[in-house]
Amino acid sequence: MTAGLVTGVILVALGVRHFYATLTVTLAVFVTATILQEFVRGVGARHRLHGEGYLEALTRLVGRSRRRYGGYVVHLAIVTYFVAFAGSAFNVNLEASLKPGESVDLASPWGYSYTFTHIGVSQYDELNRLVSAATVEVARDGERVGIMKSEKRQHFTCAQPISPCPRGLRQQSFEPSTEAGIRSDLREDVYVVYAGSVEGTEETYYKFTLNPLVWWLWFGGFVLVVGGVITLWPGTTVRASRRGDMQGGYAAQLVEKQRA
């Protein structure tokens, strides 16, 4: 019942519109609840039988059955991956052309709205490249979040071994590259991509993207590593010689039955 309630809350928060994403999140919640239940039962049993604290009971529980509980952790990582992949079904994209001071709104799958306001475009030299940077101010539900910047970088080589290289001697080394502005949190990633400017003006073309649950993809990788380490960590073993001693025969003194 609890797992079903949690599932309902998550699905309503995401504004579910896709069947497969809904099914994925539902199954992930039930699998997670089942795995956590195994840990809770094991820790509770050790706490009652041995009087251990909960943290000590968890440590000893995992230490005595590394493969079992390490496998559970790996399964949690896989579940986290599937939830993160399901989030991609709710991506939101918007392309806009903005002049300085103009704004555009973009609704998040989580129910709030982002406002992107174009500030301007700047151009400057940096090492072996010419950088054109477009800057926007970001607000969420009317509250200022911060500044995001996306860049176009034109790398170049110098026709002569001169440092710094004058602009008249620069040669393009390859096509311009784009560096997106990224803001990440537990719920979603916000991407701002500078697509170009109208010639001779600061009117700028942008692509804005909201990508839910991307952070959980990276967190799933961390959980996967932790589960692998737990599973493969060498445990204490009993030496063969000791096992041989323990499995050897034993002597027992027989008492002769007294005659009546």
Backbone bond lengths (Angstrom), bond angles and torsions (degrees), N, CA, C in turn:
res aa  C-N    CA-C-N  psi(-1)  N-CA   C-N-CA  omega(-1)  CA-C   N-CA-C  phi
1 M - - - 1.466 - - 1.525 110.75 -
2 T 1.328 115.16 -44.03 1.469 119.24 178.86 1.517 111.20 -62.91
3 A 1.346 116.34 -44.61 1.465 120.06 179.04 1.522 111.11 -60.47
4 G 1.346 116.29 -39.92 1.451 119.37 178.87 1.514 111.89 -64.78
5 L 1.351 116.72 -38.76 1.465 120.30 178.41 1.519 111.04 -64.13
6 V 1.343 116.58 -44.77 1.468 120.77 178.09 1.515 110.33 -60.31
7 T 1.334 115.97 -42.73 1.464 120.17 178.57 1.526 111.08 -58.73
8 G 1.331 115.70 -45.51 1.455 119.26 -179.80 1.504 112.76 -61.04
9 V 1.345 116.52 -41.85 1.469 120.29 179.14 1.520 110.93 -62.06
10 I 1.343 116.87 -45.72 1.470 121.04 -178.98 1.525 110.62 -61.94
11 L 1.329 116.09 -43.99 1.461 119.20 -176.17 1.524 111.62 -69.16
12 V 1.328 117.26 -38.99 1.468 119.58 176.91 1.521 110.28 -64.91
13 A 1.362 117.01 -40.74 1.463 120.86 -179.66 1.518 111.26 -62.93
14 L 1.308 117.11 -34.86 1.460 120.62 -179.29 1.525 112.17 -80.65
15 G 1.334 117.44 -12.45 1.454 118.99 -177.31 1.509 109.77 64.86
16 V 1.334 117.09 59.40 1.464 122.78 -168.36 1.526 111.69 -60.86
17 R 1.313 115.51 129.54 1.456 121.51 177.32 1.524 111.21 -132.72
18 H 1.315 118.13 -8.11 1.447 121.53 -174.10 1.525 109.50 -118.71
19 F 1.329 115.61 126.82 1.461 120.77 -174.47 1.520 112.02 -62.45
20 Y 1.323 118.08 -48.65 1.464 120.50 -174.74 1.525 111.55 -67.42
21 A 1.317 117.39 -37.26 1.464 119.71 176.11 1.522 110.56 -64.55
22 T 1.339 116.41 -40.56 1.460 120.96 177.51 1.521 110.78 -61.45
23 L 1.320 116.68 -46.23 1.459 121.28 -179.77 1.521 110.88 -63.05
24 T 1.328 117.15 -40.80 1.464 121.17 -179.80 1.524 111.50 -62.09
25 V 1.329 116.91 -47.86 1.463 120.50 -179.79 1.520 110.73 -64.17
26 T 1.340 117.55 -39.72 1.467 121.08 179.58 1.525 110.84 -61.39
27 L 1.322 117.21 -50.39 1.468 120.70 179.95 1.528 111.39 -63.71
28 A 1.335 116.30 -36.54 1.469 119.43 180.00 1.522 111.05 -63.59
29 V 1.321 117.66 -40.14 1.464 120.62 179.52 1.525 110.94 -64.33
30 F 1.335 117.66 -42.78 1.460 120.31 -179.79 1.526 111.67 -67.56
31 V 1.324 117.19 -40.51 1.468 119.76 178.06 1.528 110.80 -64.33
32 T 1.327 116.50 -43.04 1.466 120.38 178.40 1.521 111.20 -61.55
33 A 1.333 116.82 -43.28 1.462 120.76 179.42 1.524 110.84 -62.38
34 T 1.331 117.69 -39.29 1.463 121.43 179.62 1.522 111.65 -65.67
35 I 1.335 116.88 -43.33 1.468 120.68 -179.55 1.529 110.38 -66.56
36 L 1.314 117.51 -45.04 1.463 120.41 179.43 1.528 111.00 -62.89
37 Q 1.321 116.17 -33.40 1.464 119.83 177.87 1.525 111.19 -62.61
38 E 1.326 117.34 -36.94 1.466 120.65 177.54 1.523 110.88 -62.87
39 F 1.325 116.89 -42.07 1.467 120.03 178.01 1.530 110.85 -65.72
40 V 1.316 116.74 -44.28 1.466 120.54 -178.05 1.523 110.87 -62.60
41 R 1.309 117.13 -43.43 1.468 120.43 179.76 1.526 111.28 -63.98
42 G 1.333 116.43 -44.48 1.456 119.46 -179.09 1.522 112.53 -64.51
43 V 1.333 116.27 -44.09 1.471 120.11 179.20 1.521 110.31 -65.58
44 G 1.325 117.55 -41.40 1.453 121.03 179.11 1.518 112.65 -62.71
45 A 1.344 116.09 -39.49 1.464 119.83 179.47 1.528 110.93 -65.05
46 R 1.320 117.76 -43.63 1.469 120.05 179.21 1.530 111.02 -67.61
47 H 1.302 116.50 -35.18 1.463 119.55 178.62 1.531 110.93 -63.73
48 R 1.329 116.00 -40.42 1.464 119.28 -179.29 1.526 112.42 -75.01
49 L 1.333 117.08 -41.11 1.466 120.42 -174.01 1.521 112.83 -78.61
50 H 1.329 117.21 -38.14 1.465 121.02 -173.04 1.523 113.22 -112.42
51 G 1.308 118.01 -3.67 1.452 120.59 -179.93 1.521 113.66 66.29
52 E 1.336 118.13 25.65 1.459 121.74 -178.69 1.532 110.02 -82.44
53 G 1.353 115.55 151.77 1.448 119.87 171.10 1.527 110.00 -65.65
54 Y 1.330 115.97 160.66 1.460 118.94 -174.28 1.528 112.09 -63.39
55 L 1.334 117.42 -39.92 1.457 119.64 179.34 1.522 110.93 -67.16
56 E 1.332 116.53 -43.71 1.466 120.07 177.78 1.523 110.84 -63.75
57 A 1.335 115.98 -40.56 1.465 119.61 179.05 1.531 111.14 -62.71
58 L 1.343 117.21 -40.33 1.462 120.70 178.25 1.523 110.68 -64.53
59 T 1.347 117.02 -43.40 1.462 120.72 -179.50 1.521 111.30 -62.24
60 R 1.327 116.68 -46.24 1.465 120.37 -179.27 1.522 111.97 -69.24
61 L 1.333 115.54 -35.79 1.467 119.53 178.67 1.526 110.80 -61.32
62 V 1.337 116.45 -48.46 1.471 120.69 -179.66 1.525 110.39 -69.19
63 G 1.350 116.49 -38.64 1.458 119.72 -178.70 1.515 113.40 -64.17
64 R 1.319 118.51 -32.17 1.460 121.73 -178.17 1.531 112.51 -84.45
65 S 1.337 117.69 -18.31 1.477 121.21 179.47 1.516 108.86 -137.95
66 R 1.330 116.02 64.59 1.466 119.99 -173.38 1.523 112.30 -62.70
67 R 1.313 116.85 -43.30 1.459 118.82 -177.32 1.524 111.52 -64.57
68 R 1.310 116.16 -41.12 1.458 119.75 -178.28 1.522 111.38 -65.32
69 Y 1.326 116.70 -54.54 1.452 119.54 -174.72 1.528 112.20 -78.55
70 G 1.321 117.28 -28.74 1.459 118.93 171.23 1.515 111.20 -63.44
71 G 1.334 116.35 -37.68 1.464 120.45 175.36 1.516 112.06 -63.41
72 Y 1.352 116.44 -37.82 1.463 119.61 176.07 1.532 110.95 -60.97
73 V 1.340 116.59 -42.40 1.465 120.35 -179.96 1.529 110.65 -64.06
74 V 1.337 116.65 -40.77 1.464 120.53 177.29 1.530 110.05 -61.32
75 H 1.332 116.52 -40.70 1.467 119.36 177.61 1.531 111.46 -62.98
76 L 1.332 116.77 -37.46 1.464 119.91 175.93 1.532 110.90 -61.41
77 A 1.330 116.66 -39.08 1.463 120.34 178.14 1.528 111.23 -62.85
78 I 1.334 116.23 -42.89 1.462 119.75 179.51 1.532 110.45 -63.94
79 V 1.337 116.38 -40.63 1.460 120.14 177.50 1.531 110.42 -61.32
80 T 1.346 116.21 -41.56 1.466 120.45 178.38 1.523 110.99 -61.37
81 Y 1.328 116.87 -40.75 1.464 120.49 176.21 1.527 111.19 -58.02
82 F 1.324 117.14 -47.16 1.457 120.26 -176.73 1.529 111.35 -63.91
83 V 1.341 116.74 -39.11 1.466 119.38 177.95 1.527 110.25 -64.52
84 A 1.343 116.45 -41.96 1.465 119.92 178.96 1.526 111.17 -63.30
85 F 1.342 116.82 -40.31 1.466 119.85 178.07 1.529 110.78 -66.59
86 A 1.341 116.76 -35.54 1.462 119.69 179.08 1.524 110.87 -64.08
87 G 1.340 116.79 -30.53 1.454 120.04 179.01 1.517 113.39 -61.34
88 S 1.350 116.91 -26.65 1.467 119.74 -178.82 1.528 112.17 -66.12
89 A 1.339 116.94 -16.68 1.471 119.68 177.76 1.518 111.79 -69.47
90 F 1.338 117.01 -14.21 1.460 121.22 -175.80 1.526 112.20 -111.51
91 N 1.332 116.82 19.46 1.464 120.19 176.38 1.529 110.91 -57.62
92 V 1.330 114.90 143.55 1.463 121.07 177.34 1.524 108.29 -126.02
93 N 1.320 117.46 129.86 1.460 122.64 -178.27 1.526 110.42 -126.15
94 L 1.325 114.70 147.73 1.468 120.36 177.00 1.517 108.99 -151.17
95 E 1.332 116.60 132.09 1.460 122.44 174.49 1.526 108.17 -110.41
96 A 1.334 115.41 137.27 1.465 119.02 -176.06 1.515 110.27 -150.11
97 S 1.319 115.62 150.47 1.464 123.23 173.12 1.524 107.29 -110.18
98 L 1.351 116.36 120.71 1.456 120.87 -173.15 1.524 111.20 -126.27
99 K 1.317 115.24 140.09 1.455 121.55 169.17 1.527 108.57 -94.92
100 P 1.330 118.23 159.63 1.465 119.69 -180.00 1.526 111.65 -52.51
101 G 1.342 116.18 128.88 1.453 122.16 -179.07 1.515 114.36 93.99
102 E 1.334 117.89 -16.12 1.461 120.33 179.14 1.529 110.80 -81.48
103 S 1.342 114.97 152.98 1.471 120.90 -176.18 1.512 110.46 -129.29
104 V 1.342 114.61 161.19 1.455 121.76 174.07 1.522 107.87 -143.14
105 D 1.335 116.97 145.23 1.461 122.55 -178.33 1.525 110.31 -106.15
106 L 1.348 114.89 147.69 1.461 120.62 178.47 1.522 108.09 -141.56
107 A 1.351 116.38 123.50 1.466 121.52 -176.87 1.521 110.24 -82.56
108 S 1.325 116.25 132.71 1.456 122.55 178.21 1.523 110.52 -86.34
109 P 1.353 118.38 148.66 1.470 120.25 174.36 1.522 113.07 -61.07
110 W 1.331 117.74 -19.01 1.462 121.12 -179.88 1.523 112.78 -82.53
111 G 1.325 117.55 -4.11 1.454 119.46 172.97 1.510 116.27 107.63
112 Y 1.334 119.31 -5.30 1.457 119.68 177.67 1.522 110.00 -110.52
113 S 1.323 116.30 176.37 1.457 121.13 -172.52 1.530 110.58 -123.52
114 Y 1.324 115.42 137.01 1.463 121.83 174.75 1.523 109.17 -99.40
115 T 1.321 115.63 143.35 1.460 122.28 173.86 1.524 108.68 -121.33
116 F 1.334 116.39 123.20 1.462 122.23 -179.90 1.525 108.42 -110.48
117 T 1.321 116.22 122.25 1.467 122.05 -179.27 1.521 109.53 -114.87
118 H 1.321 115.83 122.59 1.467 120.90 -178.86 1.529 110.11 -73.88
119 I 1.339 116.36 125.90 1.469 121.70 -179.80 1.520 111.24 -95.12
120 G 1.323 117.09 -47.41 1.464 119.57 -179.46 1.513 111.92 163.62
121 V 1.335 115.48 179.07 1.467 122.98 -179.92 1.522 108.53 -122.74
122 S 1.319 116.31 135.28 1.467 121.74 176.96 1.520 109.10 -124.90
123 Q 1.342 116.06 155.61 1.455 121.42 -179.55 1.518 108.88 -135.63
124 Y 1.335 115.86 133.94 1.463 120.20 -176.99 1.531 109.89 -156.54
125 D 1.348 114.88 159.90 1.466 121.74 177.81 1.519 109.73 -89.28
126 E 1.329 115.47 143.21 1.457 121.19 177.84 1.526 108.61 -149.65
127 L 1.351 115.54 112.23 1.467 121.56 -179.45 1.525 110.17 51.92
128 N 1.337 117.55 -116.93 1.467 121.40 -175.61 1.519 112.36 -103.95
129 R 1.327 117.07 31.17 1.458 118.91 -178.47 1.529 110.87 -148.83
130 L 1.322 113.66 157.08 1.457 122.37 173.91 1.530 107.32 -105.26
131 V 1.324 117.08 124.21 1.465 122.26 -173.31 1.519 110.24 -109.68
132 S 1.334 115.86 129.95 1.462 122.48 169.69 1.520 106.70 -113.14
133 A 1.325 117.31 119.23 1.464 121.87 -173.59 1.516 110.48 -118.15
134 A 1.334 116.06 128.39 1.461 122.39 175.99 1.526 108.25 -106.99
135 T 1.327 116.76 135.16 1.463 121.97 -172.85 1.515 110.49 -122.15
136 V 1.352 115.29 136.96 1.458 121.06 176.36 1.527 109.31 -129.91
137 E 1.317 115.48 150.08 1.461 121.34 172.30 1.522 108.04 -98.45
138 V 1.341 116.13 134.63 1.461 121.25 -174.28 1.524 109.54 -113.41
139 A 1.335 115.70 133.03 1.467 121.95 175.33 1.525 108.36 -130.08
140 R 1.334 115.86 146.07 1.466 121.24 178.14 1.517 108.89 -121.91
141 D 1.316 115.58 119.03 1.468 121.77 -174.65 1.524 111.59 51.31
142 G 1.338 116.02 41.36 1.454 121.78 176.55 1.505 115.04 83.36
143 E 1.338 118.66 -6.84 1.460 122.30 -179.81 1.531 109.52 -100.20
144 R 1.319 116.22 127.02 1.459 121.06 -177.02 1.528 111.18 -62.61
145 V 1.335 115.99 129.70 1.465 122.41 179.24 1.521 111.21 -99.44
146 G 1.344 116.77 -42.01 1.454 120.09 -179.28 1.517 111.49 157.03
147 I 1.329 114.54 -168.13 1.464 122.91 -179.02 1.523 109.03 -108.75
148 M 1.326 116.28 136.29 1.459 121.28 175.69 1.519 108.89 -123.34
149 K 1.337 114.79 144.24 1.470 120.87 -176.22 1.518 109.92 -132.57
150 S 1.319 115.09 134.96 1.460 121.71 174.29 1.521 108.68 -120.93
151 E 1.323 116.89 142.65 1.463 121.13 -173.40 1.517 112.31 -123.84
152 K 1.344 114.44 149.61 1.465 122.26 165.30 1.525 106.69 -112.60
153 R 1.324 116.57 126.88 1.454 121.71 -174.57 1.529 110.34 -117.55
154 Q 1.326 114.34 122.32 1.460 120.54 175.49 1.524 108.61 -106.83
155 H 1.326 116.96 106.04 1.452 121.15 177.92 1.532 109.48 -79.40
156 F 1.317 115.57 150.73 1.458 119.52 -178.65 1.532 110.54 -146.47
157 T 1.315 114.95 162.49 1.462 122.89 170.85 1.517 107.98 -117.94
158 C 1.320 116.23 162.13 1.460 120.48 -178.01 1.529 109.66 -101.32
159 A 1.336 115.60 136.24 1.472 119.63 -179.82 1.524 111.61 -66.97
160 Q 1.325 117.85 -21.46 1.462 122.48 178.28 1.527 108.96 -132.21
161 P 1.339 116.75 152.79 1.478 119.56 -179.58 1.529 111.81 -73.39
162 I 1.334 115.18 69.71 1.466 121.06 -179.47 1.536 108.09 -120.90
163 S 1.300 116.11 138.25 1.457 120.61 177.18 1.534 109.40 -134.26
164 P 1.341 118.61 125.40 1.466 126.17 -3.86 1.529 111.39 -73.49
165 C 1.299 115.79 156.54 1.467 121.20 -175.78 1.529 110.24 -82.79
166 P 1.330 118.74 124.71 1.466 120.67 176.53 1.528 110.49 -64.09
167 R 1.312 116.86 150.67 1.468 120.41 -176.82 1.529 112.03 -61.70
168 G 1.337 116.63 -30.03 1.460 119.12 -179.37 1.514 113.76 -68.88
169 L 1.333 118.36 -18.66 1.468 121.72 -179.14 1.524 113.14 -104.52
170 R 1.320 117.17 5.99 1.462 119.62 -177.44 1.526 111.82 -79.53
171 Q 1.327 114.99 143.61 1.459 121.58 176.15 1.528 108.04 -128.60
172 Q 1.331 116.21 133.00 1.454 119.43 -179.80 1.515 110.20 -64.94
173 S 1.349 115.58 132.50 1.466 119.28 -179.77 1.533 111.38 -87.18
174 F 1.343 117.96 -33.63 1.465 122.32 174.95 1.520 108.09 -163.69
175 E 1.336 116.78 -178.08 1.453 121.41 -176.65 1.530 110.86 -64.47
176 P 1.339 117.53 151.52 1.463 120.21 179.22 1.527 111.69 -59.15
177 S 1.314 115.85 145.48 1.467 121.63 176.49 1.526 109.41 -111.15
178 T 1.329 115.89 156.46 1.459 121.85 -178.34 1.519 109.80 -115.71
179 E 1.320 116.04 131.34 1.462 122.50 176.47 1.528 107.82 -110.03
180 A 1.336 116.12 113.09 1.459 120.30 -177.35 1.525 111.16 -76.47
181 G 1.316 116.29 148.94 1.454 121.42 170.22 1.523 108.91 -85.32
182 I 1.335 117.61 131.44 1.463 121.69 -174.49 1.523 109.72 -129.40
183 R 1.295 115.85 132.48 1.463 122.70 171.27 1.514 107.90 -125.52
184 S 1.337 117.46 122.95 1.458 121.52 -172.38 1.523 111.07 -122.22
185 D 1.347 116.02 140.69 1.460 121.37 169.73 1.530 108.16 -146.08
186 L 1.337 117.39 -172.97 1.461 120.83 -174.72 1.523 112.45 -65.40
187 R 1.318 117.55 -26.19 1.458 120.47 -174.82 1.523 113.17 -89.06
188 E 1.332 116.85 -43.95 1.455 118.71 -175.11 1.525 110.82 -164.07
189 D 1.332 114.88 163.07 1.452 122.29 172.93 1.522 108.87 -105.24
190 V 1.328 115.33 139.88 1.465 121.90 176.46 1.533 107.42 -109.72
191 Y 1.333 116.32 124.86 1.465 121.71 179.59 1.523 109.55 -114.75
192 V 1.329 115.43 134.36 1.457 122.33 172.99 1.526 107.77 -122.29
193 V 1.324 116.38 121.96 1.466 121.71 -178.17 1.519 109.24 -118.83
194 Y 1.318 115.51 124.67 1.462 122.90 176.71 1.523 108.01 -83.94
195 A 1.350 116.39 109.90 1.460 121.00 -175.26 1.521 112.99 -92.28
196 G 1.338 118.91 -13.46 1.458 120.84 -179.92 1.520 111.12 142.96
197 S 1.333 114.82 173.28 1.465 120.77 -178.50 1.521 109.82 -128.89
198 V 1.334 114.81 154.25 1.455 120.17 173.37 1.523 108.18 -70.45
199 E 1.307 116.34 133.07 1.468 122.21 -173.88 1.528 111.78 -53.02
200 G 1.337 115.44 124.21 1.453 121.12 174.60 1.516 114.91 80.29
201 T 1.350 118.06 3.71 1.467 121.03 179.31 1.528 109.34 -132.55
202 E 1.331 114.57 174.08 1.472 119.80 175.84 1.519 111.81 -100.01
203 E 1.330 117.50 12.11 1.470 120.11 172.32 1.527 108.20 -67.49
204 T 1.303 116.95 127.76 1.462 121.49 -167.58 1.525 111.02 -127.13
205 Y 1.335 114.28 142.54 1.457 121.15 174.90 1.535 108.98 -95.52
206 Y 1.329 115.75 128.95 1.463 121.66 -179.63 1.522 110.19 -123.92
207 K 1.342 114.00 155.25 1.460 121.16 165.64 1.525 107.07 -124.78
208 F 1.334 116.66 120.67 1.463 122.18 179.58 1.529 108.92 -107.63
209 T 1.328 115.95 136.32 1.469 121.21 -178.30 1.525 110.38 -136.77
210 L 1.329 116.09 135.00 1.465 122.85 171.28 1.517 107.50 -112.20
211 N 1.324 116.30 121.46 1.464 121.46 -176.05 1.528 108.96 -123.12
212 P 1.343 118.56 102.62 1.471 120.79 -174.85 1.527 113.26 -69.86
213 L 1.343 115.38 147.55 1.467 125.44 167.12 1.530 114.70 65.23
214 V 1.317 118.54 20.71 1.466 119.71 179.18 1.527 110.79 -66.43
215 W 1.334 118.36 -36.20 1.468 121.71 -179.56 1.513 111.18 -56.37
216 W 1.329 117.34 -34.02 1.459 121.46 -177.10 1.518 112.22 -70.99
217 L 1.317 117.02 -21.30 1.463 119.99 174.73 1.525 110.09 -65.99
218 W 1.330 117.29 -43.51 1.463 121.12 177.55 1.527 110.80 -69.28
219 F 1.322 116.66 -39.41 1.461 119.84 178.78 1.528 110.73 -64.33
220 G 1.326 117.26 -36.67 1.462 120.40 176.56 1.519 112.38 -61.15
221 G 1.339 116.86 -36.63 1.455 119.92 175.95 1.516 112.05 -63.56
222 F 1.343 116.30 -40.25 1.468 120.28 177.48 1.528 110.76 -63.61
223 V 1.338 117.21 -44.62 1.464 120.91 179.42 1.525 110.61 -63.13
224 L 1.318 116.83 -37.35 1.466 121.00 178.49 1.525 111.09 -61.98
225 V 1.319 117.02 -42.81 1.463 120.72 178.37 1.527 110.57 -63.82
226 V 1.341 116.66 -43.45 1.468 120.43 179.32 1.527 110.39 -60.81
227 G 1.331 117.19 -45.10 1.462 120.08 178.67 1.517 112.48 -63.02
228 G 1.335 117.06 -39.32 1.462 120.11 177.76 1.515 112.42 -64.36
229 V 1.343 116.32 -40.66 1.465 120.45 179.08 1.533 110.63 -64.08
230 I 1.335 116.26 -43.73 1.470 119.74 178.99 1.521 110.72 -61.25
231 T 1.329 116.24 -43.39 1.462 120.50 -176.98 1.526 111.97 -66.99
232 L 1.329 117.79 -40.79 1.459 121.87 -173.60 1.520 113.44 -92.20
233 W 1.329 118.23 -7.32 1.463 120.54 -177.63 1.526 109.41 -64.40
234 P 1.352 117.50 127.30 1.482 119.35 -177.37 1.526 111.11 -66.72
235 G 1.315 115.08 134.14 1.457 120.05 178.05 1.516 111.22 -99.46
236 T 1.319 116.25 176.33 1.462 120.92 178.40 1.519 109.46 -75.54
237 T 1.316 115.91 135.79 1.458 121.96 -179.79 1.515 109.77 -122.76
238 V 1.296 115.12 155.79 1.460 121.32 177.80 1.511 108.83 -91.73
239 R 1.314 118.30 129.99 1.452 122.18 -178.41 1.532 110.81 -62.61
240 A 1.328 114.28 151.52 1.454 119.48 -178.33 1.513 111.40 -62.85
241 S 1.352 116.71 -38.96 1.451 120.15 -179.00 1.520 110.34 -63.28
242 R 1.341 115.88 -39.74 1.453 119.14 179.23 1.515 110.96 -68.47
243 R 1.331 115.98 -39.24 1.453 118.34 177.07 1.508 110.79 -61.74
244 G 1.356 115.23 -39.03 1.456 118.47 178.54 1.515 111.61 -63.07
245 D 1.353 114.84 -40.75 1.462 118.17 178.44 1.517 110.52 -64.27
246 M 1.337 115.32 -41.05 1.453 118.61 -176.74 1.517 111.65 -69.75
247 Q 1.360 116.48 -30.07 1.445 119.59 -177.45 1.517 112.66 -89.67
248 G 1.356 116.97 -3.39 1.455 119.69 -179.67 1.518 111.87 -67.83
249 G 1.351 115.48 166.79 1.459 120.18 -179.68 1.520 110.92 -70.26
250 Y 1.295 117.18 171.79 1.441 121.96 178.98 1.523 108.32 -132.30
251 A 1.303 114.72 155.17 1.472 119.98 179.46 1.489 109.57 -105.97
252 A 1.302 116.23 138.85 1.461 122.14 179.18 1.536 108.82 -131.61
253 Q 1.301 115.79 134.29 1.435 120.77 -178.73 1.523 108.39 -83.64
254 L 1.346 114.24 125.39 1.444 120.23 -178.59 1.521 109.35 -93.29
255 V 1.250 116.08 132.82 1.468 121.88 179.00 1.521 108.86 -99.13
256 E 1.305 114.78 123.86 1.456 118.50 -178.02 1.533 109.89 -70.30
257 K 1.295 114.29 132.19 1.448 118.43 -179.43 1.516 110.39 -67.13
258 Q 1.280 114.71 129.03 1.463 118.91 178.90 1.518 111.69 -68.64
259 R 1.320 111.60 138.44 1.458 115.68 177.67 1.530 111.05 -72.99
260 A 1.246 114.40 147.31 1.453 118.17 178.39 1.520 110.42 -70.51
